[in-house]
Each structure stands twice: as C-alpha cells, then as structure tokens.
Amino acid sequence: MTTIGILHPGSMGAAVAGELTGRGITVLWCPTGRGAATAARAERFGLEPVEELDELLDRSACVISLCPPAAAEAVARSVAERRYAGLYMEANAVSPERMGRMAALLAAGGAAVVDGGVVGSPPSPTRSPRLYLSGAGDEVARVAELFADTRVRVRGLPGGIGQASGLKLSFASYQKASRALAAVAHAMASEYGVGAELLDIARDHSTRHLAEPDYIADAAAKAWRWEPEMREVAAALTAVGLPAEMALGAADVLARWAPAKDTGLDPTEAIEMLRDTP
C-alpha cells in the first residue's frame, strides 16, 4: 500500500500520518471544510491535499479515521455511502458497541475494517504511542506493516472488532477522569485556601492505582466508610459552586461495595461486585 487517506488530520492524526510519509508513503487528506490550523499541520507532516473525499477514497488502499469521537460515525457513514472497498481503520475513542455499528455499516459498503485504539501522545522524537489493533488477522497485519519501523508501536489483540476500542476506553476512563478529578480537587482546595497543603499531601501519595490492581480489594473493604465521605465531598463542592457530579458518581460506585465491609475479597471478586445484577 503506497497511498493512504487520513480523515482528518488533527494533532494526533497528522502526526500519525507523518510517520507514514516518513516511510515514503503518500498520505492524502481533504481540506474541504477544514481550518487553517489543520492545513498547517497537514503541510508540516507532508500530507497531499485532494479536493474531494471521492478522490481520496478512489486513490487510497487504506483509510485511517482519526477525528473527534463525536464525528466518527458521521465520517464512517460518508465513506460507506461512497461504497469504499478498501481497508478502513477506525481509530477513534468510541465504545465497542459503536465500533461494531460502524464496522457493519462500512462492511455493507464493501470495506474491510480494523478496530484501532491509539494510547499515548502524538509520535515525536520523544514520544512513541501504542496503536492497538483488533479484527481479522490479515487486515490487522496489513495495518501493522504500514507502521513498521516507525515511532507508532503496534500491538495486535487476539479478539475481534471491539477489543481495541474496549482497551482504549478502559484506559481513558481512568486517564481522563483522574485529570478532571484532580482539577476539581485543586479548585476546592483553592476555595478553602489550602491549595499548597493539598500539593504537599499529593507528593506523599501514590498516583499509580491503575497499575496496582490489588488496591481495588482494599478500596472495596473500606467503601462503607468512603461512600459517605464522598457525599460530604459533593456537599462541600456544591457549597462553593463547583461540579459535584463526579463525587456523587464515585459515591454510587462505592455503594455497590457496601456488602464487602471489612472483608478479604480479592480484586477479581471486588470488580465482579461492580457489575449490574440481572
């Protein structure tokens, strides 16, 4: 495959496409309806503009979709409507269920589909994101070959469509939410005049709970105390005009562990308690 299409080159998409142009692969993009910043990124990474989406699809053996997740389905639909019969990699942060709908839509139009999930920052001299892929083995191998010897590190997953999207959102659920929670925590500390003290506390506490799953069982055993504490957090946030929804959501999660009070669950048992009961 020597010609690839990118839909649409944002900060991640342009940098990922730049890894391909660095290998001598032609990467097309369609500037119609895009702004000056997008055009500047495309030029920086050596992408070739084409006037219409139809031309991009006609010339591309593979199309990569890297756009805001809210637009992913509309982008896929526009490609399917044109009966694109090449390889389509859906690499946006979408739910596995949504990924499945898009895959069916594209396959009905003739495309072969690979589910992709990019984890990490855009590739650069100091950054090497991972690209997780799932789907049919042959198609996954074709995408993996595109990024051979680039700063995009490809990881194939053994499941089908939905596996890569599920992994991407599993990580994002912690990565993005933890940053939002940190912002709310600092905002509340600022309101109460204890910002410096919060930073001092934070420097002495672990921030790697995602990498320490044994901690889940410990949290479950203590949830009977932590749930009311999170509701107090919500009340304090509300009192100073800050968003309390995430604190209330955390309280609702902790409430599911109420029966585990001071027990010796293992992490797997604690996770199972979070599932909705039939």
C-alpha positions, -999 to +999 in steps of 0.1 A: +000+000+000+016+032-011-013+056-009-032+061+024-060+085+032-064+103+066-097+115+080-090+141+094-055+153+104-059+168+139-029+168+162-028+130+166-039+122+131-014+144+114+015+132+135+005+095+129+002+102+092+036+119+093+051+086+104+039+071+071+051+100+049+084+095+066+085+060+051+078+073+017+041+065+017+017+090+001-009+102+025-039+121+012-062+145+031-092+166+021-091+202+031-127+210+023-143+225+054-111+224+074-094+254+090-060+270+087-046+251+117-054+217+101-039+228+068-007+239+086-004+205+103-010+187+070+017+207+053+041+202+082+038+164+080+039+162+042+003+153+035-011+157+000-043+176-004-071+165-027-102+184-035-129+159-028-135+129-005-143+108-035-108+113-049-092+105-016-112+072-014-106+063-051-068+067-046-064+052-011-058+015-005-063+022+032-082+050+050-074+059+087-101+077+106-087+098+135-112+125+143-131+137+174-152+107+186-185+127+183-179+129+145-166+093+140-199+077+130-208+105+105-173+102+089-178+064+086-212+068+071-199+093+045-173+067+035-198+038+035-222+058+013-195+060-014-191+022-014-154+023-004-140-012-008-105-007+007-092-011+042-107+012+068-091+017+102-114+032+128-090+046+154-112+069+174-121+068+210-155+051+206-174+024+226-170-012+213-208-012+206-205+019+184-174+004+168-195-026+159-222-005+143-196+014+122-179-018+112-212-033+100-220-001+081-187+000+064-186-037+056-220-034+040-205-008+017-176-031+008-148-021+032-126-043+053-125-029+088-099-028+115-106-016+150-078+007+163-070+025+195-042+049+200-028+052+235-003+079+243+008+113+229+013+120+192+045+105+179+075+127+181+113+124+187+105+118+224+070+101+222+061+067+209+024+059+212+009+025+211-016+015+184-037-014+195-054-033+166-082-059+165-102-076+138-094-101+111-058-113+112-049-104+076-063-069+079-046-063+112-013-075+097-017-050+068-021-021+091+008-033+113+030-034+082+022+002+074+038+013+107+068-010+107+100+009+117+080+040+129+075+056+163+040+041+164+043+009+183+017-016+170+001-042+194-023-067+180-051-080+202-064-116+199-101-107+198-122-093+170-138-059+164-144-040+196-113-053+215-091-023+207-119+001+214-126-015+247-090-013+257-087+024+246-118+034+267-108+013+297-076+033+299-093+066+290-119+061+317-091+064+343-067+087+325-092+114+316-114+112+347-084+113+370-073+146+355-108+160+358-109+149+394-076+165+401-088+198+387-119+197+409-098+188+439-074+218+433-104+241+427-119+231+460-086+235+479-082+269+464-117+279+475-109+269+511-074+284+510-055+251+513-040+247+478-004+245+489-012+219+516-031+198+491+000+197+469+021+187+499-002+158+506-003+147+470+035+145+468+035+118+495+008+096+480+008+071+452-008+082+419-004+047+402-035+030+414-043+018+378-011-001+379-018-015+413-050-036+410-045-052+444-057-018+457-092-024+444-099-051+470-087-027+497-110+000+484-139-024+484-134-033+520-133+004+530-161+015+508-187+016+536-167+045+551-156+061+519-191+064+504-205+088+530-171+107+528-176+112+490-211+125+497-196+150+521-171+160+493-201+165+470-218+188+496-186+208+500-182+212+462-218+223+459-213+249+486-186+267+467-202+264+433-180+236+419-193+205+400-202+176+423-214+150+398-181+130+398-180+129+436-216+116+436-207+091+409-178+078+430-202+075+460-226+054+438-197+031+428-186+027+464-222+019+475-220-012+453-192-025+476-213-020+508-217-058+514-178-061+514-174-042+546-140-052+562-139-085+542-110-102+525-121-100+488-096-104+461-095-079+432-115-101+409-143-105+434-144-068+441-146-060+404-174-085+399-194-067+426-194-036+404-215-053+377-252-046+374-271-076+387-297-091+363 
